[in-house]
Amino acid sequence: MEKKTGAIDDEFKHPLTTKEVIIESWETGWRCLFDAIEALKEKDLKKEVFIRNMGLTVQEALNRQLGHYAYHVGQIVFIGKTLKNKNWKSLSIPYGKSEEYNSNKFSKPKRTSHFTED
């Protein structure tokens, strides 16, 4: 649900100072999202909601938010890679390992499954 004030700057008044506080804030944010999604019924997806007075269907708002979250996760990954430098552990295909990765993937038959099942 949109903040009535739209005061996004307020989110930065209390900096996240420890790993524990960061993780707690991360978990609270995702729980808020998943609780809101779990409460939705299929009929709700066509209802109109407003984000800064712009009307969107709930489905459009969810897609908009998905892009917004992906942007922020990308920022977090970029900062992590910058801070860890050579000690960064890749979240996908490690640098210099794409040939090995592709060889493994293409050695398997074509199939339909979720990418996390490998």
C-alpha positions in Angstrom: 0.0 0.0 0.0 1.3 3.4 -0.9 2.4 5.7 1.8 -0.1 8.5 2.1 2.6 11.1 2.5 4.9 9.8 -0.3 7.7 10.9 2.0 10.3 8.5 0.6 13.1 10.5 2.2 11.9 9.4 5.6 13.2 5.9 4.8 16.7 7.2 5.0 16.5 9.0 8.4 17.4 5.8 10.3 20.5 4.3 8.6 20.9 0.6 8.7 24.1 0.3 10.8 24.6 -3.4 11.4 24.2 -6.6 9.4 21.5 -7.8 11.7 19.5 -4.5 11.2 19.9 -4.7 7.5 18.7 -8.3 7.4 15.7 -7.5 9.7 14.7 -4.6 7.4 15.1 -6.8 4.3 13.0 -9.5 5.8 10.3 -7.1 7.0 10.1 -5.5 3.5 9.7 -8.9 1.7 7.2 -10.1 4.3 5.1 -7.0 3.6 5.1 -7.7 -0.1 4.3 -11.4 0.2 1.6 -10.8 2.8 0.0 -8.4 0.3 0.3 -10.8 -2.6 -1.1 -13.8 -0.6 -4.2 -11.8 0.3 -5.0 -11.1 -3.4 -7.7 -13.1 -5.3 -7.7 -13.5 -9.0 -10.5 -10.9 -9.3 -8.3 -8.3 -7.5 -5.8 -8.3 -10.3 -8.1 -6.1 -12.5 -9.0 -3.6 -9.8 -7.6 -0.1 -10.1 -5.1 1.2 -7.6 -3.3 4.6 -7.6 0.4 5.2 -7.2 1.1 8.9 -7.0 -2.3 9.5 -8.5 -1.6 7.3 -11.5 -4.2 4.6 -12.0 -3.0 1.1 -12.6 -4.6 -2.3 -12.4 -3.2 -4.3 -9.5 -1.5 -6.6 -12.0 0.2 -3.5 -13.6 1.2 -2.2 -10.2 2.7 -5.6 -9.3 4.7 -5.6 -12.6 5.9 -2.0 -11.9 7.0 -3.0 -8.4 8.8 -6.1 -9.7 10.9 -3.8 -11.9 11.5 -1.4 -9.1 12.7 -4.2 -6.8 15.0 -5.6 -9.5 16.5 -2.2 -9.9 17.3 -2.0 -6.1 18.6 -5.6 -5.9 20.9 -4.7 -8.8 22.2 -1.7 -6.8 22.9 -4.0 -3.8 24.7 -6.5 -6.0 26.8 -3.7 -7.6 27.8 -2.4 -4.2 28.6 -5.9 -2.9 30.8 -6.6 -6.0 32.6 -3.3 -5.5 33.2 -3.8 -1.8 34.3 -7.5 -2.1 36.3 -7.0 -5.4 38.2 -10.2 -6.1 36.5 -12.0 -3.1 33.1 -11.6 -4.7 31.3 -14.9 -5.1 29.2 -14.8 -8.3 25.4 -15.1 -8.0 25.2 -16.7 -11.4 27.9 -17.8 -13.8 31.4 -16.9 -12.4 33.7 -14.9 -14.7 35.7 -17.2 -16.9 33.4 -20.2 -16.3 30.8 -19.6 -19.0 32.3 -22.2 -21.4 32.2 -24.9 -18.7 28.7 -23.8 -17.6 27.3 -23.9 -21.2 29.0 -27.3 -21.9 27.2 -28.7 -18.8 23.8 -27.2 -19.8 24.0 -28.2 -23.4 25.0 -31.8 -22.6 21.5 -32.4 -21.1 18.5 -33.0 -23.2 16.0 -30.3 -23.9 13.3 -30.2 -21.2 10.7 -27.9 -19.5 11.5 -27.2 -15.9 12.3 -24.3 -13.6 15.9 -23.1 -13.8 16.4 -23.6 -10.1 15.8 -27.4 -10.5 19.3 -27.9 -11.8 
